[in-house]
Amino acid sequence: MDVDPEVSKEIVNRLRRVRGQVDGIISMIEEGRSCQDVVTQLAAVSKALDRAGFKVVASGLKQCLQDEEHAPLTQRELEKLFLSLA
């Protein structure tokens, strides 16, 4: 699936922030930070990953709606991708 370059840039930026958050969580654990602090950051990473995934699925859906004949994914494949994020 080809992702619009602007959308691709947004997704990559989100994922780079997630990578930074994960590095921060690792440091928190190594420093012995509280369980509450670590879990709060883990929840934030999880939400950020979900948002990146939804952005990818939305991009695929947009492509399929714009050009059904050359759609990169079937409706069933899009549904499966969407549900895998749920």
LINJOCOR-V135270 format. One record per residue. N is the residue number from 1. SS is DSSP state (helix for helix, strand for strand, loop for the rest). OMEGA is omega as a letter, one per 20 degrees, with the letter a starting at -180 (NA if undefined). Layout:
n->N ss->SS omega->OMEGA
n->N ss->SS omega->OMEGA
This chain:
n->1 ss->loop omega->r
n->2 ss->loop omega->r
n->3 ss->loop omega->r
n->4 ss->loop omega->a
n->5 ss->helix omega->r
n->6 ss->helix omega->r
n->7 ss->helix omega->r
n->8 ss->helix omega->r
n->9 ss->helix omega->r
n->10 ss->helix omega->a
n->11 ss->helix omega->a
n->12 ss->helix omega->r
n->13 ss->helix omega->r
n->14 ss->helix omega->a
n->15 ss->helix omega->r
n->16 ss->helix omega->r
n->17 ss->helix omega->r
n->18 ss->helix omega->r
n->19 ss->helix omega->r
n->20 ss->helix omega->r
n->21 ss->helix omega->a
n->22 ss->helix omega->r
n->23 ss->helix omega->r
n->24 ss->helix omega->r
n->25 ss->helix omega->r
n->26 ss->helix omega->r
n->27 ss->helix omega->r
n->28 ss->helix omega->a
n->29 ss->helix omega->r
n->30 ss->helix omega->r
n->31 ss->helix omega->r
n->32 ss->loop omega->r
n->33 ss->loop omega->a
n->34 ss->loop omega->r
n->35 ss->helix omega->a
n->36 ss->helix omega->r
n->37 ss->helix omega->a
n->38 ss->helix omega->a
n->39 ss->helix omega->r
n->40 ss->helix omega->r
n->41 ss->helix omega->r
n->42 ss->helix omega->r
n->43 ss->helix omega->r
n->44 ss->helix omega->r
n->45 ss->helix omega->r
n->46 ss->helix omega->r
n->47 ss->helix omega->r
n->48 ss->helix omega->r
n->49 ss->helix omega->r
n->50 ss->helix omega->a
n->51 ss->helix omega->r
n->52 ss->helix omega->r
n->53 ss->helix omega->r
n->54 ss->helix omega->r
n->55 ss->helix omega->r
n->56 ss->helix omega->a
n->57 ss->helix omega->r
n->58 ss->helix omega->r
n->59 ss->helix omega->r
n->60 ss->helix omega->r
n->61 ss->helix omega->r
n->62 ss->helix omega->r
n->63 ss->helix omega->a
n->64 ss->helix omega->a
n->65 ss->helix omega->a
n->66 ss->helix omega->a
n->67 ss->loop omega->a
n->68 ss->helix omega->a
n->69 ss->helix omega->a
n->70 ss->helix omega->a
n->71 ss->loop omega->a
n->72 ss->loop omega->a
n->73 ss->loop omega->r
n->74 ss->loop omega->r
n->75 ss->helix omega->a
n->76 ss->helix omega->r
n->77 ss->helix omega->r
n->78 ss->helix omega->r
n->79 ss->helix omega->a
n->80 ss->helix omega->r
n->81 ss->helix omega->a
n->82 ss->helix omega->a
n->83 ss->helix omega->r
n->84 ss->helix omega->r
n->85 ss->helix omega->a
n->86 ss->loop omega->NA
